[in-house]
C-alpha cells in the first residue's frame, strides 16, 4: 500500500463506512460498558505487545468480546488497539484505519452469528458441548470476513490477480484463528463464572508463552535469511560476472511456482531454492569461474561439482526443505544427460525442475561482460525447443504464461557491457554451467 491506487482507497472507504454502520446502534443498546472498556484496554495492550514481538494480533480478546457482548459493543472492542498499534509500512494512517475497519466488521459478524445461534445463553449456563457450536460458527464468520476483505485489498492495492488474491487465505487462517477462538471461549466462560474477569485474563498466559515461542522461531528464521543473503553476496563477490543472477533466478522460480498454483509457503521455498542454486560456486576455484576461453574436460568436471558443494553448504538449514534438493539437482536433465547423478524424468525433484528452467532463462536473457543478452522471445523459443529433453515442459509452459502476464526485465550483471559489439560472445566457464541444449546460450 505504499502508493495506494484510487480504487483501493475507495475500497477502504467502503469498508470503513460498513464498519461505522455496524457501530451505529450503540446509543440504543445498554451493554456493560465497564466490560467493553476493560476488553478494549486489554486488547490494546495485548496488541502492542504482540506487534512489538512480530507475532500478529491478539484475537482471543476480540472473540471473547464477541461471545460476551452485543454485536455493536463487541465491534467497538477492536478500535483502540487497531488504531494505536504500530505500523511498519506507509501510509501508516490509512493502514491503521483499514485494520480498525476490518476487525470491526469481523468481530461484529462473529458476535452476530454467535448471538443468533443462542451462544450467549450457552456461555452463561455454561452448556457444554453445545456452547462449541455457536462459538465455532462465530469463529468461521470471523475468519471468513477477514479473508474476504484481505483478498480484496490484495487485488486492488497490491494488484494481485483476482483468481489468486483469495487463494489459500481462508485455509491458512482458519487453524490459528480456531485456536484463538477456543481461548476466547474459555475467557468468556470464566468471565461469566463466579471466578470473574480477573480469572478470565489468566487464559492469556498460555497465549503469551505461544507468542514467545513464535517470536523465537521468527528470530531464528530471520537469522537463516541473513545467512542466505551473506552466502549469495559471497557468491556475487567471487563471480562478479553473474552478479544479481541468483536473485533473478529466485524471482523466476517464484513466478513459475505461483503459476503452477503452489501455496505461498512453497512459493517462498522455491524462491530460496533459486537464490541459493549456485551457492556451491564458493567451492569452485575462482580462476575457473573467471576463465576466458573454453573449459578443458577436467575443468568442466570440477565445475560440475558445484551442486554437491552447494548441497553440503545448505543441508543444515532446516527451514529450506525441498530447496536443498533443488540446489543439488538443478543441472539434471529429463533425458538423464545432466549432472551430478544423471537422474531421469520424474526422478528429478520438482523443485529442481523449476529452478533449472529459471536458471537457464536468466542465463540467456542477462547481458554479461562476455556476451549480449538474448531477447526474451528468443530465450523462450530455446526453452520450448529443449522442453521434454532437458526441461520439464510443464515448468516451461508455466514460465511462458507468467511472462505473458508480468513480463521480464533483462538485467546487466557486469560492467562495461555497453562497449561490446552484438556479435562478441566469447566462450567462458559460465556458459558451460548454464548451457541450454547442446550449445552455450
PAKE-12524 format. One record per atom (N, C-alpha, C): x, y, z; residue in three letters. Coordinates in steps of 0.02 Angstrom, whole numbers, plus 50000, padded with zeros to 5 digits. Layout:
XYZALA...
REM end
This chain:
500414994050000UNK500005000050000UNK500435006350000UNK501075005949984UNK501495011949986UNK501215017449941UNK501035015749880UNK500705020449836UNK500025017549821UNK499525019549860UNK498875016249858UNK498465018849799UNK498255014449753UNK497845016549697UNK497175019349721UNK496865023449679UNK496225026549697UNK495685021349711UNK495685015949671UNK495165010849681UNK495255007349748UNK495885006549771UNK495995003549837UNK495765008249893UNK495895014749884UNK495645019549934UNK494885019549937UNK494565018949879UNK493835018649878UNK493585012349914UNK493945006849905UNK493775000549938UNK493835001250014UNK494385004350036UNK494485005550108UNK493925009950135UNK493745015250098UNK493205019750120UNK492555015950127UNK492405011350080UNK491785007450084UNK491785002850145UNK492364999850160UNK492414995450219UNK492334999550283UNK492625005550285UNK492555010050343UNK491825011950353UNK491475013550299UNK490765015250303UNK490365009450330UNK490505003350306UNK490154997450331UNK490284996450405UNK490914997750427UNK491074997050498UNK490695002150541UNK490635008250515UNK490265013350552UNK489525011550558UNK489255008450506UNK488555006250509UNK488455000850562UNK488974996650570UNK488934991450622UNK488924994550692UNK489255000350700UNK489285003650766UNK488695008250778UNK488305009550727UNK487765014450732UNK487265013050787UNK487075006650801UNK486575005350854UNK486825006550926UNK487455008350935UNK487735008951003UNK487315013251050UNK487065019151029UNK486665023251076UNK486025019951100UNK485795014851064UNK485145011751079UNK485195005251117UNK485805003151132UNK485894996951170UNK486194998751237UNK486164994051283UNK486424995351350UNK486874989651372UNK487484989551342UNK487954984251361UNK488274985851428UNK488664981251453UNK489064982551512UNK489674986651490UNK489644993251499UNK490174997551472UNK490834996351507UNK490834994451570UNK491474993051603UNK491804986951571UNK491384982151549UNK491654976251515UNK491944978151446UNK491594982651411UNK491844985051346UNK492524988451355UNK492564992951405UNK493184996651416UNK493744991951438UNK493594987151481UNK494104982551505UNK494374978351447UNK493914975551406UNK494124971451350UNK494504975551298UNK494264981751285UNK494604986051237UNK495314987751260UNK495384989351325UNK496044990751352UNK496494984751351UNK496204978851367UNK496594972651366UNK496824971051295UNK496374972051247UNK496554970751178UNK497104975551154UNK497024981951171UNK497524986951150UNK498214985251179UNK498244983451243UNK498884981651273UNK499174975351242UNK498744970351232UNK498984964051202UNK499224965251131UNK498874969551094UNK499054971051025UNK499744974351022UNK499864979051067UNK500514982351068UNK501084977451081UNK500974972851129UNK501474967851144UNK501574963151085UNK501014960751057UNK501054955951002UNK501404958950941UNK501224965050924UNK501534968250865UNK502274969550876UNK502464971450937UNK503164972750950UNK503584966450947UNK503254960650956UNK503604954250952UNK503504950850884UNK503174954350838UNK503064951950770UNK502684945350769UNK502174944750812UNK501804938450816UNK501074939350799UNK500904944350761UNK500214945050738UNK499774948950786UNK499164946550796UNK498684950250837UNK498384945750890UNK498034948850938UNK497774945150995UNK497024943850985UNK496854939050945UNK496164937550930UNK495754934850989UNK496054931351038UNK495634928751093UNK495214934051127UNK495514939951139UNK495134945251173UNK494554947651129UNK494674948351064UNK494144950551018UNK493584945451016UNK493764939051013UNK493244933851009UNK492884933051076UNK493234934051131UNK492904934051196UNK492384939651198UNK492554945451171UNK492064950851166UNK491474948951124UNK491604945351069UNK491054943151026UNK490584938351062UNK490874934251108UNK490464929351144UNK490094932551204UNK490344938251227UNK490064941251288UNK489594947251276UNK489704950951222UNK489374957351213UNK488914957451152UNK488444962151150UNK488044963151090UNK488504965051032UNK488304963450970UNK488744964550912UNK489054971550907UNK488664977050913UNK488994983650907UNK489504984950961UNK489364982851023UNK489834983851078UNK490454979551069UNK490354973351045UNK490924968951033UNK491374971850979UNK491064974750926UNK491464977750872UNK491874983650898UNK491614987150947UNK491964992950975UNK492614990951010UNK492654984851035UNK493244982551071UNK493874982951028UNK493794981850962UNK494374981550918UNK494684988350903UNK494304993750910UNK494525000250884UNK495155003050916UNK495195003550983UNK495795006751012UNK496445003050993UNK496444996451000UNK497044992650984UNK497244993250912UNK496754992950865UNK496914993350794UNK497165000250775UNK496885005450805UNK497085012250788UNK497745014350820UNK497925011150876UNK498535013150911UNK499125008550898UNK499015002650869UNK499564997850860UNK500065000450809UNK500714998750819UNK501235001250773UNK501144998350703UNK501315002250652UNK501275000250582UNK501965001250551UNK502224996050519UNK502904996350493UNK502934999950425UNK502404999450386UNK502425002150318UNK501975008250311UNK502125012250261UNK501715018050246UNK501215016450191UNK500665020250189UNK500445025650233UNK500155022850298UNK500455024650354UNK500275021550418UNK499565023250439UNK499345029450427UNK498665031350448UNK498145027250411UNK498235026550346UNK497755022750307UNK497755015450327UNK498335012750342UNK498375005750363UNK498035004650430UNK498115009450476UNK497775008750541UNK497015009050532UNK496785013750493UNK496055014350481UNK495795008050448UNK496165005450400UNK495954999250366UNK495914993450415UNK496424992750457UNK496424987250505UNK495854987950555UNK495734993950578UNK495184995050625UNK494514993350594UNK494394995550532UNK493754994050499UNK493684986650486UNK494214983450465UNK494194976250450UNK494024972250513UNK494364973750568UNK494234970050630UNK493534971650658UNK493314977850650UNK492644979550673UNK492114975350638UNK492174974750572UNK491694970650535UNK491744963250554UNK492354960750561UNK492444953650577UNK492154952050646UNK492294956250696UNK492034954950763UNK491274955750764UNK491024960650730UNK490294961550726UNK489964955350697UNK490234952750642UNK489954946750610UNK489984940750657UNK490544939950692UNK490614934350739UNK490104934950796UNK490034940950824UNK489554941950879UNK488844940850856UNK488684943150795UNK488004942350769UNK487834934950759UNK488294931250729UNK488174924050718UNK488114920450785UNK488554922150832UNK488534918950897UNK487874920250933UNK487634926450929UNK487014928150964UNK486414924850930UNK486404924750863UNK485844921750827UNK485774914250841UNK486324911050855UNK486324903850869UNK486234902250943UNK486074907350983UNK485964906151055UNK486594905251095UNK487154907651070UNK487784906651104UNK487834910251171UNK487494915851178UNK487554919651240UNK487284915651300UNK486704912351289UNK486424908351343UNK486864902351359UNK487174899451306UNK487604893651316UNK488224895451356UNK488484901551347UNK489064903851385UNK488884905051457UNK488304908151468UNK488084909751537UNK487954903451576UNK487664898251543UNK487454892151579UNK488004888951621UNK488614887151598UNK488794885851529UNK488544879051507UNK488374878551443UNK488074872451417UNK488564869151368UNK488984864651395UNK489454861051352UNK489194854051338UNK489314851251278UNK489724854051224UNK489334858651176UNK488674859951191UNK488284864051144UNK488594870951133UNK488914873651183UNK489214880351176UNK489734880651121UNK490024874751102UNK490524874651049UNK490224876050981UNK489574874550972UNK489264875350906UNK489214882650886UNK488884886950925UNK488864894050906UNK489554897250907UNK489984895150952UNK490664897950954UNK491044896150890UNK490974889850869UNK491314887750807UNK491044891550746UNK490384892550744UNK490094896350688UNK490344903550689UNK490404906450749UNK490654913350755UNK491374913850731UNK491784908950749UNK492484908950726UNK492514908450650UNK492094904250620UNK492074903750547UNK491884910350515UNK491384913650544UNK491174920150517UNK491734925250523UNK492064925450580UNK492624929950592UNK493174928950540UNK493364922550531UNK493904920950484UNK493694922550412UNK493064921150395UNK492834922350327UNK492834929750310UNK492604933950355UNK492604941150343UNK493314943750334UNK493764941650378UNK494464943950373UNK494764942050306UNK494664935750285UNK494984933550223UNK494654936650162UNK494004937650163UNK493674941050107UNK493944948050098UNK494004951650153UNK494244958550150UNK494994958750131UNK495384954150159UNK496094953850141UNK496194952450067UNK495814947750039UNK495874946249968UNK495704952249925UNK495194956049946UNK495004961949908UNK495554967149907UNK495874968349964UNK496404973449966UNK497024971049928UNK497164964449929UNK497724961849889UNK497604963049815UNK496994961849792UNK496834962749722UNK496864970049701UNK496634974549744UNK496584981549725UNK497204985649740UNK497514984549798UNK498084988549818UNK498744985649792UNK498824979049797UNK499444975849776UNK499414972949706UNK498834973749673UNK498734971549604UNK498864964049594UNK498704960149645UNK498734952849638UNK498154950649594UNK498274946149545UNK497724943849502UNK497134941249543UNK496534942849520UNK495934941149559UNK495894933749575UNK496074929649527UNK496004922349539UNK496504919749591UNK497014923749607UNK497494921749659UNK497414925549724UNK497034930949723UNK497004935349782UNK496744931749844UNK496254927349835UNK495954923949892UNK496204916849901UNK496644914549855UNK496854907649857UNK497234906049921UNK496974901349959UNK497324898950018UNK497254903350080UNK496954909350074UNK496914913850132UNK496494910750188UNK495914908150170UNK495464905450221UNK495764899250254UNK496024894650213UNK496284888350241UNK496884889550286UNK497314894550268UNK497894895950310UNK497694899450375UNK497164903350373UNK496974907250431UNK496554903350481UNK496174898350457UNK495674895150498UNK495964891750560UNK496494887850551UNK496764884150609UNK497004888750665UNK497434893750652UNK497644898050708UNK497064902050738UNK496584904250696UNK496024908050723UNK495574903450765UNK495514897050745UNK495124892350785UNK495434891450854UNK496094891150858UNK496424890650923UNK496284896850965UNK496324902650933UNK496164908850968UNK495434908950991UNK495004905950949UNK494294905650966UNK494164901451028UNK494524895851035UNK494454891751095UNK494684895651157UNK495234899251150UNK495474903351206UNK494964908751223UNK494664911751171UNK494154916851183UNK493544914051217UNK493344907951198UNK492764904751230UNK492914903251303UNK493524900951318UNK493714899751387UNK493694906251428UNK493924911651397UNK493894918151431UNK493174920051447UNK492734919151397UNK492034921051405UNK491694916951460UNK491824910451461UNK491514906051511UNK491754907951581UNK492404908951589UNK492674910951654UNK492434917851675UNK492364922351626UNK492114929051640UNK491414928851671UNK490994924451644UNK490304923851669UNK490244919351730UNK490784915951747UNK490764911351804UNK490864915251869UNK490784911951926UNK490904915351990UNK491624917751999UNK492084915151960UNK492784917251967UNK492914924251939UNK492504926351889UNK492524933151866UNK493064934851814UNK493074941151793UNK493514943351739UNK494254942451752UNK494464943351814UNK495184942751828UNK495434935851811UNK495044930751830UNK495234923851814UNK495224922851738UNK494754925951704UNK494714925251631UNK495354927651598UNK495664932751626UNK496274935351595UNK496854930551600UNK496814925751647UNK497354920951653UNK497414916451592UNK496874916051553UNK496884912051491UNK497424914751444UNK497564921251448UNK498054924151403UNK498774922051418UNK498894919251478UNK499574917351495UNK499844911951447UNK499474906551433UNK499734901751384UNK499834904951315UNK499394909751297UNK499484913151233UNK500144917051233UNK500314920051289UNK500954923751293UNK501544919051283UNK501494913051311UNK502024908151302UNK502074906351228UNK501494905351195UNK501494903751124UNK501784909451083UNK501624915651102UNK501914921451067UNK502674921451074UNK502914920051134UNK503624919951145UNK503964914651101UNK503664908651098UNK503944903351057UNK503934905250983UNK503394908450961UNK503344910550891UNK503864915950877UNK503974920550924UNK504474925750914UNK505164922650908UNK505294917450949UNK505944914050944UNK506034910950875UNK505494907850850UNK505514904850783UNK505644910350730UNK505304916050738UNK505384921550691UNK506104924050690UNK506404924650749UNK507094926950753UNK507564921850721UNK507424915450733UNK507844910250703UNK507794910450627UNK507184911350602UNK507094911750529UNK507444917950501UNK507394923550536UNK507734929650513UNK508494928550511UNK508754924850559UNK509474923350559UNK509664919050500UNK509234914150484UNK509364909950425UNK509354914150361UNK508874918650356UNK508824922850297UNK509424927350290UNK509674929850347UNK510284933850345UNK510874929650321UNK510894923350342UNK511424918850318UNK511374917850243UNK510764917050218UNK510664916150146UNK510904922250108UNK510734928250133UNK510954934350099UNK511714934750099UNK512034932750154UNK512764932950157UNK513074928150107UNK512784922050101UNK513044917150054UNK512984919649982UNK512404922449966UNK512304924949897UNK512784930749883UNK512884935149932UNK513344940649923UNK514054938049912UNK514244932849949UNK514904929949940UNK514994927049870UNK514464923849844UNK514494921149776UNK514564926849725UNK514184932149734UNK514214937749688UNK514894941049688UNK515204941549747UNK515874944449751UNK516384939949716UNK516304933349725UNK516784928649695UNK516724928449619UNK516094928649594UNK515984928349522UNK515584934449501UNK515934940049495UNK515594946349479UNK515264946449412UNK515454941849366UNK515164941749300UNK514414939949302UNK514204936649354UNK513494934649359UNK513144938049417UNK513374943949435UNK513084947449492UNK512334948549482UNK511934946849531UNK511214947649527UNK510854941649498UNK511234936949470UNK510924931049438UNK510514927049488UNK510774925949548UNK510424921849597UNK509744924749616UNK509724931349627UNK509094934549645UNK508584933949589UNK508814934649527UNK508344934249471UNK508104927149460UNK508524922249472UNK508304915249467UNK507794913849522UNK507894916749581UNK507394916149634UNK506724919149613UNK506754924949580UNK506144928249557UNK505784924049503UNK506164921449455UNK505864917349402UNK505584910849430UNK505934907949479UNK505684901749511UNK505024903149546UNK504984908949579UNK504364910849613UNK503794911749563UNK503944914749505UNK503434915749453UNK503164909049429UNK503614904249418UNK503394897549395UNK502974894149448UNK503204894449511UNK502844891149565UNK502144893949573UNK502074900549570UNK501414903649576UNK500964901549518UNK501254901349459UNK500854899449400UNK500604892249406UNK500984888049440UNK500794881049449UNK500284880249506UNK500114885749540UNK499614885449593UNK499874883049659UNK500524883449671UNK500794881149735UNK500604886149790UNK500564883649852UNK500384888049907UNK500964892749923UNK500824898049961UNK501314903349972UNK501944900750006UNK501874896050052UNK502454893450087UNK502924889950039UNK502634886149993UNK503064882549944UNK503364887349893UNK502984892449875UNK503244897549830UNK503864900849860UNK503824902349926UNK504394905449960UNK504984900649962UNK504854894149973UNK505384889249974UNK505744888949906UNK505354889249852UNK505654888949786UNK506024895349769UNK505814900949798UNK506194907049789UNK506884906249821UNK506904903349882UNK507544902049914UNK507964897149872UNK507634892149843UNK507994887349801UNK508334890949743UNK507974895449711UNK508264899149655UNK508834903649677UNK508744906849734UNK509264911449759UNK509904907649775UNK509834901549802UNK510414897749827UNK510674892649777UNK510394892349717UNK510564886749673UNK511314886449656UNK511644892149653UNK512354892249635UNK512824893449694UNK512574892449755UNK512994893749813UNK513604889149814UNK513574883549780UNK514144879049776UNK514734881949738UNK514644887549704UNK515204890949672UNK515744892849723UNK515544893449786UNK516034895149837UNK516574889849843UNK516424883749821UNK516914878349824UNK517304877349760UNK517154881449709UNK517484880849644UNK518044886049640UNK518634884149616UNK519174889049609UNK518964895149569UNK519144901049593UNK518944907249560UNK519214907549489UNK519814904849476UNK520114905149410UNK519674901649358UNK519304896549379UNK518854893149332UNK518234897349319UNK517974900549373UNK517374904549364UNK517504910549318UNK518114913049319UNK518274919049280UNK518704917449219UNK518764911349200UNK519194909449145UNK518914911849078UNK519344914949037UNK519164916748969UNK519344910848924UNK518884909048882UNK519004903348838UNK518664897148862UNK518674891848821UNK518314885648838UNK518644881948896UNK518234878048930UNK518484873848985UNK518764867348958UNK519274864748991UNK519524858148975UNK519054853049006UNK519064846748984UNK518644841649015UNK518744841049090UNK519364841549113UNK519494841149185UNK519204847149222UNK519264853049192UNK518984859049223UNK518214858649225UNK517934855849173UNK517204855049172UNK516974850449228UNK517364845049240UNK517174840449295UNK517204843949362UNK517684848549371UNK517724852349433UNK517114856949440UNK516944860249385UNK516354864749385UNK515724860749402UNK515674854649378UNK515064850749388UNK514994848049459UNK515484849449501UNK515434847649571UNK515054852949611UNK514914858849581UNK514644864349621UNK513944862849649UNK513504858749617UNK512874857149651UNK512974853249716UNK513474848649716UNK513594844849776UNK513914849149831UNK514354853649811UNK514624858349860UNK514054862449890UNK513604864849847UNK513044868949871UNK512604865149919UNK512474858849904UNK512044854849948UNK512364853950016UNK513014852950017UNK513364852250081UNK513324858750122UNK513334864450088UNK513314870850122UNK512634871950155UNK512084870050120UNK511414871750143UNK511064866050180UNK511354860250183UNK510984854450210UNK510784855450282UNK511134859650320UNK510974860650390UNK510444866050402UNK510224869550350UNK509724874750358UNK509034871450352UNK508734869850409UNK508144865550410UNK507554868450372UNK507434874950379UNK506814877650351UNK506824877750274UNK507384876450242UNK507404876650169UNK507024870850138UNK506944865350174UNK506544859750148UNK506784857450080UNK506304857250032UNK506454854549965UNK506924859049926UNK507064865149950UNK507544869449916UNK508234866049914UNK508394862049964UNK509044858749965UNK509114853849907UNK508564850349891UNK508574845749834UNK508664849549769UNK508374855549764UNK508444859549704UNK509164861749694UNK509504863549749UNK510204865549745UNK510624859749718UNK510464853749739UNK510854847849719UNK510704845649647UNK510084846349625UNK509874843149562UNK509684847949506UNK509824854549513UNK509564859149463UNK509914858549395UNK510454854549390UNK510774853449325UNK510624846449297UNK510164842949328UNK509924836549299UNK509484838149238UNK509454833449190UNK509044834249130UNK508554828449125UNK507984829749096UNK507474824549092UNK507724818349055UNK508174819249006UNK508414813448967UNK508974809749002UNK509174812049062UNK509684808549100UNK510394810649085UNK510484815749042UNK511164817849024UNK511444823349069UNK511084825149122UNK511314830449167UNK511774827849221UNK511914832149268UNK512344830349324UNK512054833349388UNK512244830849448UNK512814826349461UNK512654818849456UNK512004816949455UNK511844809749459UNK511504806949397UNK511384811049347UNK511064808549286UNK510364805949297UNK509974809249341UNK509284807049353UNK508864808149291UNK508334804149285UNK507904804249225UNK507194806149245UNK506874810349205UNK506154811749210UNK505934813749280UNK505404810249304UNK505104812049368UNK505534810349428UNK506094806949416UNK506554805749472UNK506904812149493UNK506904817049450UNK507184823549467UNK506674827149511UNK506844829549570UNK506364833049613UNK506034838849576UNK505394839949591UNK505014845249558UNK505344852049568UNK505584853249629UNK505904859749642UNK506504860849597UNK506894855549584UNK507474856149540UNK507264857549468UNK506704854649447UNK506474855849378UNK506244863049370UNK505954865949423UNK505764873049421UNK506384877449414UNK506884876249458UNK507484880449459UNK507884879649394UNK507884873749365UNK508254872649302UNK508004877349247UNK507354877849241UNK507054882249190UNK507204889549206UNK507124891549269UNK507254898449290UNK507994900249279UNK508444895649295UNK509164896849288UNK509344897949214UNK509114893349171UNK509284893949100UNK508984900249070UNK508374901949089UNK508044907849062UNK508434914249080UNK508634914849143UNK509004920849161UNK509694920949130UNK510014915149124UNK510674914949092UNK510634917549020UNK510094915948986UNK510024918048916UNK509824925448910UNK509444928048957UNK509164934748950UNK509574940148986UNK510134938149017UNK510554942949053UNK511154944949010UNK511284951349007UNK511894953848974UNK512474953349023UNK513004950349000UNK513604949649040UNK514194952549003UNK514754953049037UNK515324956549007UNK515604952748947UNK515414946448938UNK515704942548884UNK515194940848829UNK514564942848837UNK514084941848783UNK513434945548797UNK513094947048742UNK512464950548746UNK511894945948767UNK511384948948796UNK510794945148814UNK510404943248751UNK510074937648754UNK509594935848702UNK508924939248719UNK508544941048669UNK507864943648683UNK507444938348718UNK506974940548758UNK506544935948796UNK506204930948749UNK505954933348692UNK505604928948645UNK506064923348620UNK506694925048607UNK507174920048583UNK507334915048639UNK507414917548700UNK507544913048756UNK506954908248767UNK506354910848762UNK505764906548770UNK505744901248716UNK505914903248654UNK505934898448598UNK506414892848613UNK507004894648640UNK507504889648655UNK507274884948711UNK506954887748762UNK506684883548816UNK506174878648788UNK505734881048745UNK505214876748716UNK505524871348672UNK506064873148636UNK506404868248594UNK506704862648635UNK506964864348694UNK507294859348737UNK506814856048787UNK506174858148787UNK505684855148833UNK505584847848815UNK505574843548865UNK505484836448854UNK506134832648855UNK506674835848833UNK507334832648834UNK507744835248892UNK507794841948897UNK508174844948952UNK507724847549007UNK507184850848988UNK506754854249037UNK506064850949041UNK505764851549099UNK505074849149108UNK504604853749070UNK504224851149021UNK503774855448981UNK503274859249024UNK503054856349079UNK502564859649122UNK502864866049152UNK503494865649172UNK503824871549201UNK503934876949148UNK504104874749088UNK504204879549033UNK503554883149018UNK503004879349013UNK502354882448999UNK502154887349054UNK502284885449116UNK502114889949172UNK502504896449167UNK503144896049151UNK503544902149145UNK503294906449087UNK503134903349031UNK502884907148973UNK502234910748990UNK501784907349025UNK501154910549044UNK501274916449091UNK501724915449139UNK501864920749187UNK502204926749153UNK502654925349106UNK502974930749069UNK502464934749028UNK501964931149001UNK501444934548963UNK501044939349006UNK500974937849071UNK500594942149115UNK501024947649146UNK501634945749167UNK502034950449207UNK502634953349170UNK502834950149116UNK503424952549081UNK504064950749117UNK504624953149090UNK505284951749120UNK505754957349099UNK506164959449146UNK506654964649131UNK507354961649133UNK507654960249074UNK508334957649074UNK508804962549109UNK509304959949143UNK509754964149183UNK510474963549161UNK510844969049167UNK511554968949155UNK511894967049221UNK512324962049220UNK512614959549282UNK513364960549286UNK513654964349241UNK514354966149246UNK514464972749212UNK515034975849225UNK515154982549200UNK515414982449128UNK515404988449097UNK515694989649032UNK515394985448977UNK514764983748982UNK514444979648930UNK514224983948871UNK514134990448882UNK513884994548828UNK514364994848769UNK515014993848783UNK515504994448729UNK515564988048688UNK515234982648709UNK515294976348673UNK514894976448608UNK515174974548553UNK514764973748493UNK514304967748501UNK513764967648464UNK513244962548473UNK513504955548457UNK514024954948415UNK514244948348396UNK514814945648439UNK514994949348492UNK515534947048536UNK515234942448588UNK515314935948579UNK515054931048627UNK515604925948640UNK516114927748677UNK516654923048691UNK516424917248733UNK516734911548725UNK516564905648766UNK516904906348833UNK516524905048888UNK516794905648956UNK516534899948999UNK516834899249057UNK516634893949102UNK515914894449122UNK515644900649129UNK514944901449149UNK514474898549098UNK514664899049033UNK514244896048981UNK514184888548990UNK514724885349012UNK514704878149021UNK514214876249075UNK514134880449126UNK513684878749181UNK512964880149163UNK512834885249122UNK512144887149108UNK511944885449036UNK512264880449007UNK512134878748938UNK511424876248929UNK511154877448870UNK510484875348852UNK510534870948791UNK510204865248792UNK510264860648736UNK510974858148732UNK511244858148671UNK511934855648661UNK512444861348654UNK512194867648653UNK512654873248645UNK512594878148701UNK513044882948703UNK513034888048755UNK512544893348736UNK512224896648785UNK511754901948770UNK512104908048744UNK
REM end
